[in-house]
Amino acid sequence: MSDTARQRLRKIEGQVKGIERMLEQGRGCDEILTQLMAVRSALDSVASHIVADHVQECVKTMPSDEATDSVNRTVRSLLKLS
């Protein structure tokens, strides 16, 4: 996993902890939902980044049929996320 993905995941972890604090403080539903949507968007962004890195690595390093199989598995996994 790239350093960029790790950094993004740490930031998301901080956001989730912030949401926990908001719940403990009894903050409004609209504020909490806004933060939850931000976390969801950030996770989607990290997933895209990881997939892009994986696909590039497959294309560079694997024989073409292995790369094709790996990319196809990754695409199927992505479709499950949506």
SERO-4910 file (N, C-alpha, C, O; in steps of 0.05 Angstrom, whole numbers):
BEGIN
 pado doro    nc1    nc2    nc3   cac1   cac2   cac3    cc1    cc2    cc3    oc1    oc2    oc3
  Met    A     17    -23      0      0      0      0     18     25      0     38     25     14
  Ser    A     10     44    -15     27     69    -18     25     86      8      6     83     23
  Asp    A     44    103     11     44    121     33     20    140     32      9    147     53
  Thr    A     12    148      8    -11    165      5    -36    152     15    -52    164     29
  Ala    A    -40    126      9    -63    112     19    -63    110     49    -83    113     62
  Arg    A    -39    104     60    -37    102     90    -44    129    103    -58    130    123
  Gln    A    -34    151     91    -39    177    102    -69    183    101    -81    194    120
  Arg    A    -82    176     79   -110    181     76   -126    164     96   -146    174    108
  Leu    A   -118    140    100   -132    123    120   -129    133    148   -147    132    164
  Arg    A   -105    144    155   -102    156    181   -120    180    185   -132    185    206
  Lys    A   -123    196    164   -141    219    165   -170    210    169   -184    222    184
  Ile    A   -178    189    154   -205    178    157   -209    168    186   -230    172    197
  Glu    A   -189    155    197   -190    145    224   -196    169    243   -212    166    262
  Gly    A   -183    191    239   -187    215    255   -216    225    252   -228    234    271
  Gln    A   -226    224    227   -253    233    222   -273    216    237   -292    226    248
  Val    A   -269    189    237   -287    171    250   -286    176    280   -307    176    293
  Lys    A   -263    180    291   -261    187    320   -276    213    326   -288    216    347
  Gly    A   -274    232    307   -288    257    311   -319    252    311   -333    265    326
  Ile    A   -328    234    294   -356    228    293   -365    215    320   -386    221    330
  Glu    A   -348    197    331   -354    185    357   -357    207    378   -375    206    395
  Arg    A   -339    227    378   -341    249    397   -367    265    393   -380    273    412
  Met    A   -374    269    368   -398    283    362   -423    269    374   -441    281    385
  Leu    A   -423    242    371   -445    226    382   -445    229    412   -467    232    424
  Glu    A   -422    227    425   -421    230    454   -430    257    463   -442    260    485
  Gln    A   -425    277    447   -433    305    454   -462    310    448   -473    331    455
  Gly    A   -475    292    435   -503    296    428   -507    316    405   -527    329    404
  Arg    A   -488    318    387   -490    337    365   -513    329    347   -523    306    348
  Gly    A   -521    347    331   -544    344    313   -540    323    291   -518    318    282
  Cys    A   -562    310    284   -562    289    264   -550    299    238   -535    285    225
  Asp    A   -558    324    230   -549    334    204   -518    338    204   -505    332    184
  Glu    A   -507    346    226   -478    350    228   -464    322    226   -444    319    212
  Ile    A   -475    303    240   -463    276    240   -465    263    213   -446    251    203
  Leu    A   -488    266    200   -491    255    173   -472    267    153   -462    254    135
  Thr    A   -468    293    156   -449    307    138   -421    295    141   -407    290    121
  Gln    A   -413    290    165   -387    278    170   -386    249    161   -365    240    150
  Leu    A   -407    234    164   -408    207    154   -406    206    124   -392    189    113
  Met    A   -419    224    110   -416    226     81   -388    233     72   -378    223     52
  Ala    A   -375    250     88   -347    257     82   -329    233     85   -311    229     68
  Val    A   -334    217    106   -318    193    110   -322    173     87   -304    161     77
  Arg    A   -347    170     79   -354    151     57   -339    160     32   -328    144     17
  Ser    A   -340    186     26   -327    196      2   -297    192      4   -284    185    -16
  Ala    A   -285    197     27   -257    193     31   -249    163     27   -228    158     15
  Leu    A   -265    145     37   -260    116     33   -261    109      4   -245     93     -6
  Asp    A   -281    120    -10   -283    115    -39   -258    124    -54   -248    111    -72
  Ser    A   -248    147    -46   -224    158    -58   -200    141    -53   -184    136    -71
  Val    A   -197    131    -28   -175    113    -22   -177     87    -38   -157     78    -49
  Ala    A   -201     77    -40   -205     52    -56   -197     56    -85   -183     40    -96
  Ser    A   -205     79    -96   -197     85   -124   -167     87   -127   -156     77   -146
  His    A   -154    100   -108   -125    103   -108   -111     76   -107    -93     70   -122
  Ile    A   -120     59    -89   -108     32    -86   -112     16   -111    -94      2   -120
  Val    A   -136     17   -122   -142      2   -147   -124     12   -170   -113     -4   -185
  Ala    A   -122     38   -173   -106     49   -194    -77     40   -191    -64     32   -211
  Asp    A    -66     41   -167    -39     31   -162    -36      1   -169    -17     -7   -182
  His    A    -56    -14   -161    -55    -43   -166    -55    -49   -196    -40    -65   -206
  Val    A    -73    -36   -210    -75    -40   -239    -49    -33   -253    -39    -47   -270
  Gln    A    -38    -10   -246    -12     -1   -258     10    -22   -252     26    -28   -270
  Glu    A     11    -32   -228     31    -52   -220     27    -78   -236     46    -90   -245
  Cys    A      2    -86   -239     -4   -111   -255      6   -108   -283     19   -126   -294
  Val    A      0    -85   -295      7    -81   -323     38    -80   -327     48    -90   -346
  Lys    A     51    -69   -307     81    -66   -309     95    -93   -304    115    -99   -317
  Thr    A     85   -108   -285    102   -131   -275     92   -159   -282    108   -177   -282
  Met    A     67   -162   -289     56   -189   -293     55   -196   -323     52   -178   -340
  Pro    A     57   -222   -329     52   -230   -356     23   -222   -363      6   -220   -345
  Ser    A     17   -216   -388     -8   -204   -396    -33   -220   -387    -52   -208   -378
  Asp    A    -32   -247   -388    -57   -262   -380    -60   -260   -350    -83   -258   -340
  Glu    A    -39   -261   -334    -41   -258   -305    -51   -230   -298    -68   -226   -280
  Ala    A    -40   -210   -312    -49   -182   -307    -78   -179   -313    -93   -167   -298
  Thr    A    -87   -191   -336   -115   -189   -343   -133   -202   -322   -153   -191   -315
  Asp    A   -125   -226   -313   -141   -239   -292   -142   -222   -266   -163   -220   -254
  Ser    A   -119   -212   -258   -118   -196   -234   -135   -170   -236   -150   -163   -218
  Val    A   -133   -157   -259   -149   -133   -263   -179   -140   -264   -195   -125   -252
  Asn    A   -186   -162   -276   -214   -171   -277   -225   -176   -249   -247   -169   -242
  Arg    A   -209   -190   -232   -217   -194   -204   -221   -168   -189   -240   -165   -174
  Thr    A   -203   -149   -194   -204   -123   -181   -230   -109   -190   -243    -97   -173
  Val    A   -236   -110   -215   -260    -96   -225   -285   -109   -213   -303    -95   -205
  Arg    A   -286   -135   -211   -308   -149   -198   -311   -140   -169   -333   -135   -159
  Ser    A   -289   -138   -155   -290   -128   -127   -300    -99   -125   -316    -93   -108
  Leu    A   -291    -83   -144   -301    -55   -144   -331    -54   -149   -345    -38   -136
  Leu    A   -341    -71   -166   -370    -71   -172   -386    -78   -147   -408    -69   -144
  Lys    A   -374    -95   -130   -388   -102   -105   -389    -78    -86   -408    -77    -69
  Leu    A   -370    -60    -88   -370    -36    -70   -392    -17    -77   -402     -2    -60
  Ser    A   -400    -16   -102   -419      4   -111   -448     -4   -107   -466     12   -113
***
